[in-house]
């Protein structure tokens, strides 16, 4: 057993109001520079939808993450070393700028400098890449905000796989529609596919806190990491010729402060905490044969910070006592491991993500209180959720509805209890 510590994050989707404050503050701090105008280390998507970049969850298209071979080993889905070498100068799995969006600004100066005219002046869009005026804005990082756009495009959401066409058509009707917000950032995975995909070896995972970073001196701009990451949270800086990604605000973490997105979150949906895990079992967990079992396999490698054997081994492995104390008080450990109300995003990618999500509950309660849903005693029937449990399972547990139902029922029970006070 080799114990390592990681600072993980849990996002409570039941509390997210979709205000994009996290996205804007992250953008202002990290990517308000030439070369990464199109990059949003943190973005908030409305689901169902194809997201940003377009269809990022469709790994048949992008070949991100890992696959398990017949002999039980795992390799990056885009290929091993020789396969990457063969396409190093022409990556067929690389998203284009139109898959993200062409970043733009507006001619704000025209609003002040325009001469007197019959109609009010307008600020026309201008590309931040070419500097030329744009005739039409085609896409954006929040284009599908609050179910924007036609359902025919949003129905390409990979989490709707497994639904009959008749069910999809019904979801497209106004009275049957549903939505949820999904804030996304780098998952700082235990088994990151980006690290394995980089020909230069420039991406590394810090042992002291688990944060995945890119060494800008080593990066040669091959961009294999962009296609290797199944969450599409690595971006190419076209000006510097380097790859960039969410740094988990490591300068703030090192000084005892939360990430910018956590501190500025209006809904207070983000929780940071220390998790202990057995580094020797990462490969075993990621190689689990059945994708549905990957969630439990990842849970099994997390360690109890109150276990005397774990405490003793942690001291041997150099984990500071202050970190052990933080692990014992970690809200991430409680929600993910003890209470099991937080779940990983797409565990089927086999990267063992470390940013977990509490599934949203809000769409059921107002309807249940109005007497429109069946109830089990004081607790509404989870099977009649406005957001289908199957959809949440495809998003968070590789299609296994059991953990999702358990999490939602526990949250409903807590809500019913709190309302009796």
C-alpha positions in Angstrom: 0.0 0.0 0.0 1.4 3.4 -1.1 -0.7 6.2 0.3 -1.0 9.5 -1.5 -3.2 12.5 -0.8 -5.2 14.5 -3.2 -7.3 17.6 -3.0 -10.6 16.7 -4.6 -13.7 18.7 -5.3 -17.5 18.0 -5.0 -20.0 20.1 -6.8 -23.6 20.0 -5.6 -25.7 20.3 -8.8 -28.8 20.6 -6.6 -27.7 24.1 -5.6 -26.2 25.3 -8.9 -28.1 28.3 -10.3 -26.2 28.6 -13.6 -24.9 32.1 -13.0 -21.5 31.5 -14.6 -19.7 33.5 -12.0 -17.2 30.6 -11.7 -16.6 30.7 -15.4 -16.1 34.5 -15.6 -13.8 34.7 -12.6 -11.7 31.8 -13.9 -11.6 33.3 -17.3 -10.4 36.7 -16.0 -7.7 35.2 -13.9 -6.3 32.5 -16.2 -7.3 32.8 -19.9 -7.8 36.5 -20.6 -4.7 36.4 -22.8 -4.0 36.2 -26.6 -3.9 32.6 -27.7 -6.5 31.2 -25.3 -9.4 33.6 -26.0 -11.5 30.5 -26.9 -10.5 28.5 -23.8 -12.6 28.3 -20.7 -10.9 26.2 -18.0 -14.2 26.3 -16.1 -17.5 26.4 -18.0 -21.1 25.8 -17.1 -23.2 23.7 -19.5 -27.0 23.2 -19.7 -28.0 19.6 -20.0 -29.3 17.9 -22.1 -27.0 19.3 -24.7 -23.8 18.6 -26.7 -21.7 20.9 -24.6 -18.4 22.7 -25.1 -16.6 21.7 -27.2 -19.4 20.2 -29.3 -20.1 16.6 -28.5 -17.2 16.3 -26.1 -18.8 13.2 -24.5 -18.8 11.3 -27.8 -15.6 9.2 -27.5 -16.5 7.4 -30.7 -15.7 10.7 -32.4 -12.8 12.0 -30.3 -11.3 8.8 -28.9 -10.5 10.2 -25.5 -9.9 8.3 -22.3 -8.8 4.6 -22.0 -10.0 1.3 -23.3 -9.5 -2.2 -21.8 -7.9 -4.7 -24.2 -8.7 -8.4 -24.3 -5.6 -9.3 -22.2 -6.9 -7.0 -19.4 -4.5 -4.1 -19.9 -5.6 -0.6 -20.7 -4.3 1.8 -23.4 -5.3 5.3 -24.5 -8.3 5.0 -26.8 -6.5 7.1 -29.4 -3.7 4.5 -29.5 -0.4 3.5 -27.8 3.0 4.9 -28.4 3.5 3.7 -31.9 0.0 4.7 -33.0 0.6 8.2 -31.6 4.0 8.4 -33.3 2.4 7.6 -36.7 -0.1 10.5 -36.5 2.0 12.9 -34.5 2.1 15.4 -37.4 -1.6 15.0 -38.3 -3.9 14.2 -35.4 -7.3 13.1 -36.7 -8.9 13.3 -33.3 -8.2 16.9 -32.7 -11.1 19.4 -32.2 -11.1 22.3 -34.5 -11.8 25.9 -33.5 -15.4 25.6 -34.8 -15.9 22.7 -32.4 -15.2 25.2 -29.6 -16.2 28.6 -31.0 -14.6 31.6 -32.7 -14.0 34.0 -29.8 -15.4 37.4 -30.4 -15.8 40.9 -28.9 -17.9 43.9 -30.0 -17.1 47.3 -31.4 -17.9 49.1 -28.2 -16.0 52.2 -29.3 -18.6 52.7 -32.0 -21.3 53.3 -29.4 -19.4 56.4 -28.3 -17.8 57.6 -31.5 -20.8 57.1 -33.8 -22.1 60.4 -35.3 -25.7 61.6 -34.6 -28.1 59.4 -36.5 -31.8 58.5 -36.6 -31.3 55.1 -35.0 -29.2 54.1 -32.0 -25.7 52.8 -32.9 -25.0 49.1 -32.6 -21.8 47.3 -31.6 -21.1 44.6 -34.2 -19.1 41.5 -33.4 -15.5 41.2 -34.2 -13.3 38.1 -34.1 -10.6 38.0 -31.4 -8.5 35.7 -33.6 -8.5 37.5 -37.0 -9.5 40.9 -35.8 -12.1 41.0 -38.7 -15.7 41.8 -38.4 -18.0 38.8 -38.1 -21.3 38.7 -40.0 -22.8 36.1 -37.7 -22.0 34.4 -34.4 -22.4 30.7 -34.9 -21.6 29.2 -31.5 -20.4 29.9 -28.0 -19.4 28.2 -24.8 -22.9 28.7 -23.4 -24.8 28.5 -26.6 -27.2 26.0 -25.2 -27.8 28.1 -22.0 -31.2 27.3 -20.5 -32.0 24.9 -23.4 -31.1 27.4 -26.1 -31.0 26.1 -29.6 -33.2 23.5 -31.3 -33.7 20.1 -29.6 -32.6 18.3 -32.8 -29.0 19.4 -31.9 -29.3 19.0 -28.2 -30.7 15.5 -28.6 -27.2 14.4 -29.8 -26.2 14.5 -26.1 -24.3 11.2 -25.4 -26.2 10.7 -22.2 -29.4 10.2 -24.1 -28.0 7.0 -25.6 -30.2 4.1 -24.7 -33.4 6.1 -24.9 -35.9 5.2 -27.5 -36.5 7.7 -30.3 -40.0 8.1 -29.1 -38.7 9.0 -25.6 -36.4 11.6 -27.1 -39.2 13.1 -29.1 -41.3 13.4 -26.0 -38.5 15.1 -24.1 -38.3 17.7 -26.9 -41.9 18.8 -26.2 -42.2 21.8 -24.0 -44.3 20.2 -21.3 -42.0 17.3 -21.0 -38.6 19.1 -21.1 -36.1 19.1 -18.4 -32.7 20.7 -17.7 -29.8 20.8 -15.3 -26.6 22.8 -15.0 -23.2 21.1 -15.2 -20.2 23.1 -14.2 -17.0 21.5 -15.6 -13.3 21.8 -15.0 -10.3 19.6 -15.3 -10.9 16.4 -13.3 -7.3 16.0 -12.1 -7.7 12.3 -12.5 -5.9 9.6 -10.7 -5.2 7.8 -14.0 -5.0 10.8 -16.5 -5.1 9.9 -20.1 -3.5 13.2 -21.0 -0.3 12.2 -19.1 -0.1 8.9 -21.1 -0.8 10.7 -24.4 1.9 13.4 -24.2 4.9 12.5 -26.4 7.1 15.1 -24.6 6.3 13.9 -21.1 5.4 17.4 -20.2 2.2 16.6 -18.2 2.6 15.3 -14.7 0.6 14.7 -11.5 2.0 16.2 -8.4 2.5 13.6 -5.6 1.9 16.1 -2.8 -1.7 17.2 -3.8 -2.7 15.3 -6.9 -3.0 18.4 -9.1 -2.2 17.7 -12.8 -0.1 20.3 -14.5 1.8 21.0 -17.7 5.5 21.8 -17.7 5.5 24.7 -20.2 9.3 24.3 -20.8 8.8 20.6 -21.9 5.6 21.1 -23.9 6.2 21.0 -27.7 2.6 21.6 -28.8 1.9 18.1 -30.2 -1.6 18.4 -28.9 -2.1 14.7 -28.3 -3.2 15.6 -24.8 -6.1 17.6 -26.2 -7.5 14.5 -27.9 -6.5 12.1 -25.2 -8.5 14.0 -22.5 -12.0 12.6 -22.6 -13.3 15.7 -20.9 -11.7 18.1 -23.4 -10.2 20.3 -20.7 -6.8 20.8 -22.3 -6.5 23.7 -24.7 -3.9 24.7 -27.3 -2.5 28.2 -27.0 -2.1 29.1 -30.6 0.2 32.1 -29.8 2.7 30.3 -27.5 2.4 26.9 -29.2 1.9 25.2 -25.8 -0.9 23.3 -24.2 -2.7 24.8 -21.2 -5.3 23.6 -18.7 -6.9 24.2 -15.4 -4.3 24.4 -12.7 -6.7 23.9 -9.8 -5.4 27.4 -8.7 -2.4 25.7 -7.2 -0.8 29.0 -6.1 -3.9 29.6 -4.0 -4.0 26.0 -2.7 -0.4 26.2 -1.6 -1.2 29.3 0.4 -4.2 27.8 2.1 -6.9 29.4 -0.1 -9.7 27.8 -2.1 -9.7 27.8 -5.9 -11.1 31.0 -7.6 -14.2 29.1 -8.8 -14.9 27.8 -5.3 -14.5 31.2 -3.6 -16.6 33.1 -6.0 -19.4 30.6 -6.4 -22.7 32.3 -5.7 -24.6 29.2 -4.9 -21.8 27.8 -2.6 -22.0 24.5 -4.4 -18.3 23.6 -4.4 -16.5 21.7 -1.6 -12.8 21.1 -1.4 -11.2 18.5 0.7 -8.3 16.0 1.1 -8.8 12.4 0.0 -6.3 9.6 0.7 -5.9 6.8 -1.8 -3.8 3.7 -2.4 -1.6 4.5 -5.4 -0.7 0.9 -5.8 -4.3 0.0 -6.8 -4.9 2.7 -9.4 -4.1 0.3 -12.3 -6.3 -2.4 -10.8 -9.2 0.0 -10.4 -8.9 1.5 -13.9 -8.6 -2.0 -15.5 -12.0 -3.2 -14.0 -13.6 -5.4 -16.7 -17.2 -4.1 -16.4 -17.6 -0.3 -16.9 -20.5 -0.3 -14.4 -18.1 -1.5 -11.7 -15.6 1.3 -12.2 -17.4 3.6 -9.7 -17.2 1.1 -6.9 -13.6 0.2 -7.9 -12.6 3.8 -7.5 -14.4 4.0 -4.1 -12.4 0.9 -3.0 -9.0 2.6 -3.4 -10.0 5.6 -1.2 -8.7 5.1 2.4 -10.3 5.9 5.8 -8.2 8.6 7.4 -9.4 7.4 10.8 -8.0 3.9 10.4 -4.9 3.4 12.6 -3.2 1.3 9.9 -3.8 4.0 7.3 -2.5 6.7 9.7 0.7 4.7 10.4 1.4 4.0 6.8 0.7 7.6 5.8 3.4 8.7 8.2 5.8 6.3 6.6 4.8 7.6 3.1 5.5 11.2 4.2 1.9 12.5 4.5 2.1 15.5 7.0 -0.1 15.3 10.1 -1.8 18.5 9.1 -3.0 16.8 5.9 -4.2 13.8 7.9 -6.2 16.1 10.1 -7.6 17.8 7.0 -8.5 14.4 5.5 -10.5 13.5 8.7 -12.5 16.7 8.3 -12.8 16.5 4.5 -16.3 17.2 3.2 -15.3 15.5 0.0 -14.6 12.2 1.8 -17.9 12.4 3.6 -20.0 13.1 0.6 -18.2 10.8 -1.8 -17.2 7.9 0.4 -19.2 7.9 3.6 -22.6 9.2 2.5 -22.2 8.3 -1.2 -24.2 11.2 -2.4 -21.5 12.5 -4.7 -20.7 10.6 -7.9 -17.9 10.8 -10.5 -18.4 12.2 -14.0 -18.3 9.5 -16.7 -16.3 6.9 -14.8 -16.4 4.7 -17.9 -13.5 6.7 -19.4 -11.3 4.9 -16.9 -9.4 8.0 -15.8 -10.7 7.8 -12.2 -11.8 11.5 -12.0 -11.5 13.4 -8.8 -14.1 16.1 -9.3 -17.4 14.6 -8.2 -21.0 15.7 -8.5 -24.1 15.5 -6.3 -27.0 14.8 -8.7 -29.7 17.5 -8.9 -32.9 17.0 -6.9 -34.8 20.3 -7.3 -37.0 19.4 -10.3 -38.9 16.8 -8.3 -39.8 18.7 -5.1 -42.1 21.5 -6.3 -44.2 19.0 -8.3 -44.4 16.5 -5.5 -45.5 19.2 -3.0 -48.3 20.1 -5.5 -49.6 16.5 -5.3 -48.6 15.5 -8.8 -46.1 12.8 -7.9 -46.5 9.6 -5.9 -44.8 9.6 -2.5 -43.4 6.9 -0.2 -44.5 8.3 3.1 -43.0 11.8 3.3 -40.4 11.1 0.6 -41.3 11.6 -3.1 -40.9 8.6 -5.5 -37.5 8.9 -7.1 -38.6 6.8 -10.1 -40.8 9.7 -11.1 -38.1 12.3 -11.3 -38.5 15.1 -13.8 -34.9 14.4 -14.9 -34.8 10.7 -15.7 -32.7 8.6 -13.4 -31.3 6.8 -16.4 -30.0 10.1 -17.8 -28.2 10.9 -14.5 -26.8 7.4 -14.4 -25.4 7.7 -17.9 -23.7 10.9 -16.8 -22.4 9.9 -13.4 -22.2 6.1 -13.0 -21.7 4.5 -16.4 -25.4 3.7 -16.6 -25.9 2.1 -13.2 -29.0 3.6 -11.7 -28.6 2.1 -8.2 -26.0 4.6 -6.9 -28.0 7.5 -8.3 -31.3 6.4 -6.7 -29.5 5.9 -3.4 -28.0 9.4 -3.5 -31.3 11.0 -4.5 -33.2 9.2 -1.8 -30.7 10.2 0.9 -31.0 13.8 -0.2 -34.8 13.6 -0.2 -34.7 12.1 3.3 -32.5 14.9 4.5 -34.7 17.6 2.9 -37.8 16.1 4.5 -36.1 15.9 7.9 -34.9 19.5 7.7 -38.4 20.7 6.8 -39.8 19.2 9.9 -37.6 21.4 12.2 
